[in-house]
Amino acid sequence: MANPRKIAVLALNKINSQGAYSNIAVNSFLKESDLTPNDKAFATALIYGVLDRKITLDYVLKRFIKTPLKKLSPFVLDALRVAVYQIMFMDKVPESAAVNEAVKLVKNSKDSKFSGFVNAVLRNVLREENLLPQDNSIHSLSVKFSCPVKIIESFIGDYGIDNAVSLLSQALKPAPLTVRVNTLKTDIDVFIDEIGVDCEKTTPNGAVIINKGISVENNPLYKQGHFHVQDTASQTAVSVLEPKPNDRVLDMCAAPGGKSFGMALLMENKGEIISCDIYDHKCELIKKSANRLGLDIIKPIVQDATVYNADLGEFDCVLCDVPCSGLGIIRRKPDIKYKDFEEFNNLPKIQLEILQNAKNYLKAGGKLLYSTCTLRKAENEEIVDEFLAKNKDFKLNYSHTFMPHIDGTDGFFCALLEKI
């Protein structure tokens, strides 16, 4: 029988040392293992927990290890992180088990000579009462909330210290599983009855929060196309655009397709939605999901969102869910936090370029929705303001920043623009 802690360490090695995407690494290791469902859940909690808290864990380890962490064996380092995570954040795991299992893991690996070192470090961690800094400096907030200083400074600059702290705190809590019910195939109340786990209706219409974990891809209702996964902020943005039956709609950056699917449902599967992505394999994924949902008005095509294609014609509605830094969804994808922040500074130019291109597809009186899953004003309000300054034939009808700690959603921004 596979060891869930070993699976966690191996997956973290793949993510931290080889740059693998967390969701792909987790799915791959769990699929190939013979772990029980409970052990799979435990391994998953360890992997994402360590990713969530990596800055915190490394701060603690540095207090007890004189050697720079980057010089440690990757296997040993991740084994230590997994153990310290259990000690600090998993109340139901006995501290002795966390230590003993880490030592055993290393002893049975090619790094066996470090098992005594691992034991000593973890015993020292157990003896220390105050593992974290006690002041409220930016550095201390970074350690406490396991978030890089530059992201914290960005949040404080845009929203103030109180909102920033609330955002950081919320980012360490589990994200809810929210789905959009396919009302062309089933009724919401029927769906809630049939899904078989605790769930509840929420806004906008068609959204359901599933309170107990399920295996989405293996769920019979998912296979039958009765729902797709989509956060309520994203669902609300689609309802703000409000495409109607028989409209022509352009989704300029559509993958993985959730907003296209939501629009098709609002349109009662009548009209046409051109769903674009720059990569062919992502268009194929959109097509596959649309077929599962029975949404035949969606037509995926390979198209660069920065390049105008006159052959596409004019549209009643255009959606620009542009590439962004993703800082609104770090509770779902914690590895986003550890990207080079400087790379984010290149995004506004691309975002504005896409938005500028989008206007070329709109009919007079048409509606244009700009959206991101980030909380940087440089990628949100400032892009919209610059667009409006350059395009006097557009007006702003709606703008909202969804905050996890206020709205109970992912961090998300959308602005509805109308061509006058």
N, C-alpha and C positions, 0 to 999 in steps of 0.2 A: 504493500500500500504506500502511495506517495506521501511525502511529508509536506503539509501546507506551508510551513515556514521555509522549507527549502525551495519550494516553487516560488514563493514570494521573493526570496533572495535572488534566484536566477532571473526572474522577470525584471527585478530592479536593476540587476547588472545589465540586462539588455537595454533598458531605458536610460540609465544613468551613464553607462560607459560606451554604449554603441549608438545612442541617439534614437532608439526606436520609439515610435508613438506608443503612449501608455495603453490605450485601448486595444491596439493591435497586439502588443506584447502580452497583455493579460489574457485576451481571448485565445491566443495561440497556445500559451502554456496551460491554461485550464482545459482546453479542448484535448490536448495530447496527454493530460494526466488521467489517473484513475481515482482522483479524489472524490469523496462523497459530496453531496450537495452542501452539507454543513461546512466541510473542510474547504470547498471552493469559495464559500462565502467568507470564511476566515482568511484565506489567502488573499482574496480581493480586498478585504478591509485592511490587511497589512500593507499591501502594495500601494493603494491610494492614500492610506494614512501616512505612510512614510513620505510619499511625494508631497502631500499636503504640508507636512511638518519638517521638511528636509532642513531648512535653515535653522529651525529650533533644535533639531536633533544634532546637527553638526556643531552648533554652538556648545551644546552640552558635552559632546565628545571631545571637543578641542580643550575643554577644561581639564580633561584627564589624560590626554595623549599629547606628548611633546612633539612627536613626529607630525609634519603636515599631513592632513588627511589624504591629500591627493597622492601621497607616496605609499599609502597602505594598499594592500591587495584589494581590488574591487569587491571580491567575494567577502573578505573579512569586514570591510567597511559597511557593506550592505547588511551583513549579518548583525553587526553592532547597531546599525540604525533600526533594524527590525526589532531587536531586543529592547532598545531604549524606548522605542515607540510604545511597546507593550507595557513597559514599566510606568511610563508617564501618562499614557492616554487610554489604556484598556483595563478598566477596573476589575473586570471579570477574569482576567488572566493573572494567576499567582506570579509574584515577582520571581520566585524561585524557578518556576517553569520557564519564564522568559530567559533567565540567565542560563539554566542548565541546557535548554534546547539550543541556544546559540553556541554554547561551548561544544556540544555534541555535533552540531552541523559543521563547525570548523574542523573539529578533530577528525571527522570522516571525509574531509576534502583534501585537495592537493596542498592546501595551506595549513595542514594539521599542526605544524610547529608553532602556530600562533594561537592555539587553543588556550594555553595558559595566560597569554596576553589578554585575550578576550574575557576570560574569567576575571582577571584582575581589574580591568577597566570597568566591567559591569558591577563588580562588588563595590568599587569606589563610588559609582553612580548611586547605588542603593544607600550608601552611608550619608550622602549629602542631602540636607533638608531643603535648601533654597537653590534650585538648579537654574533658575532664570533671573535676569536682571530685574531690579525692583523700581527703577525710575521710569519716566515717561518720555525719554528722548526718542528721536526718530530711530536710532539704532536699536533701542530696547523694543520699540513697537515692531521693528523688523523681526527681531528674535521671537517675541511673544506670538506674533501672528504669522510667522514664517512667510514673510513677503519681502521682496527686494526693496531697498530704500527708495529707488527711483519711482517705483509704482506707488508707494506710500506718499511720496512728495507730490506725485501727479494727482492723487485723490484729494490730498489736503488743499492743493492749489485750486482745484476745481470746485470742491464741495465743503471745505472747512474741516477742521480736526474732528469734530463730533461725528459728522457723516462718514469721514474716512475710517474712524475706529469702528463704527457700526458696520460698514462695508467689509472691513477686514475680518471682523468677528463672524459675520454671516457667511463669509467665504469658506470658513472652516467647518460649517455645518453641512449635513447631507442635503443634496438637492432633491426636490420632489420629482416623482415620475408623473409627468402630465401628458395626456394624450388628447388627440382630436378624434372624436367618434365620427365614423363615416355614416352620416345620416341618409345617404342614398341607399345604404344596405340595411341599416338597423335603426331602431329608436334608442335614444340615450338611456331611458329607464330600463329598456330590455337589455342593453349592453351592460349596465351596472349590475343587473341581476345575473347575467350570464358569465361575467368575467370571473366570478367566484372568489374574489378577495375584497377586503374593505376599500371602498373608494367613494368619491363624492363629486357631485356636479360643481362647477365653478364658472366664472365668467372668462371669456365671452361664451356665447351659446355654442354648445358642442364640446366644450372642454371638460375633461374629467381628471381629477387627481387620484392616482392609485396609491393608497397609503401603505400597502404591503408589497414587498418586492415580488416581481414575477419575472420569468424568463420570457422576454418579449418575443424573440424570434421563434421560440418553440410553442408559443401560445396559439391554440387553435383559432381564436378570433382574429389574431394578427394574420395568420396564414390565409384566413378567409377574407381579409381586406376590410375588417370592421373598424380598424383604427390605425392611426400612425402616431408616432411620438413627436410631440411639439410643445414647447414651453408656452405658457399663457401669454407672455409678453409678445412672442412671435405671432401667436394666434390673434391677439388684439391688433397688432399692426396690420394684419391682413384684413381684419374687419374695418379698420380705419380707411384703408384704400377702397373698400366696398365695391369690388367688381360685380357687375350684374350679369344675369343670363344673357347670352348672345353678344357679350362684349368681346373685343380682341384685346388680349393682355400679353405684355412682354415681361418676363422675369429674367433680368439681365445676368444675374449671378445665382443661378437657381440651385445648384447642388448643396445639400443632398435631396432637396425637392419639397421639404415640408411646407413652404409658403405656396408653392405651385399647387400642391394638393389641397391646401386650405382654400385657396382662391377657386379652384375647380368645384369644391363643395358649395361655396357661396353662389357660384354661377349655375348650380344644379346640373353640372356637367353639360352645359349648353354654351356654345361659343368656341373660342380658340385661345389657348395659352401656349405661347412659344417660350420654352424653358431652355435657357442658354448656359453653357459652361465651356471653358476653354479646353477641357480634357474630354476625349471621347469616352473613356471608361466611366466617367462620372455621369455623362449623358445616358449611358447604358443602365446605370444604377437607377436614375430617375425613371427611365422607361419601364424597368422591371417593377419598381414600386407602384408606378401609376397603373400598370396592368393588374397588380395584386389588388389595388383599390377599386379597379373597374372605372378608372377616369380616362376616357379616351379622347378628351379634348386637349390633353397635354401632349405637345410635340417637342421633344428634346432635340436641340441642335448644337453643334460645336460652333461657338462664336465668341470672339474676344470682345469683352464688354467695352473696351476702350476704342474699338474700331466701328465706325458707322457702316451699316449694311442696308443700302437703299432698297434692296430686294425684299426686305421684311415688311415694308409698307408702314402704315400708320396704325396707332393703337389708342384705345380708349383709356387704358391704364398701363403704366409702366412701374415696375418694382425694381429698385436698386438696393439690394441687400449686399453692400460692398464688402470686399476683403478688409479686415480690420485687425486690431491687436488682440481682440477676444477677451479683454480684461473683465467683461461682464459675466463670463462663464468659467472663471477659475475654480469655482467650487465643483464644477463638472470635469474640468480638464486642468488639474493643478500644474501639469508640466508647462503650461503657457507662462506661468510666473517666472520661469527660469530662462526664457528667451532673452536675447540681447535687446535691451530697451532701446538702444540706438536704432535698431531696425524699424521700430514703430514710427520714427520720424519721417520715413520715406512714404508712409501710407497716405497722408492727406493729399499729396499730389495726385496719386492714382485715384483716390476716392473722388476728388473734384473732377478729374478727367472723365470718369465713368458717368458722373452726374451730368456733366456738360454734354456728353454724348447722348444720354438718355432723352434729353429734351427734343432731339431731332426726330424721335419716333412718335411724338405725341400729336394727336389731333387737337384742334382748337377746343378749349374747354375740357381737355383731357386731364387726368390726374396722375401725379408722379409721387411715389413714396420712396423716400431715402431712409435706409435703416442700417444699423450696425448692432453687434453684440458686444460693444465696448462701452466704457464709461469715461473716455477721454474727450473733453470738449473740443480738443484740436481735431478730432475725427468726427465730431457730431455737430454741435451748434455752429462752430466756426466754419465748417464746410458749407452748411446751409446758408449762413449769412453771406459768405463770399459768392455763392451761386446767385443769390437774390440781388446782390449788388451788381453783378454782371448781366443779369437777365431781368429787365424791368417788365417783361411780358409774363412774369410768374408772380404769384402771391402765395404766402404761407397760410394754410388753413388750420394746421394742427401741428403741435410739437410736444413731445413728452419723453423724459428720461425715466425709464423704469428702474427702480432701486430694489435690490433683493431685500433689504431690511425694512423697506417701506411698503412696497407693492407685493412682496412675497413671490416675486418672479426672478428670472435671470436678470442681470444687468443688461439693459437694452435701450436703444434710442430709435425713435422714428419721427419723421417730419413729412407731412402731407403738403405737397405743392400743387398748385393748379395753374394751367396755362390759360391766361386771360384771352 
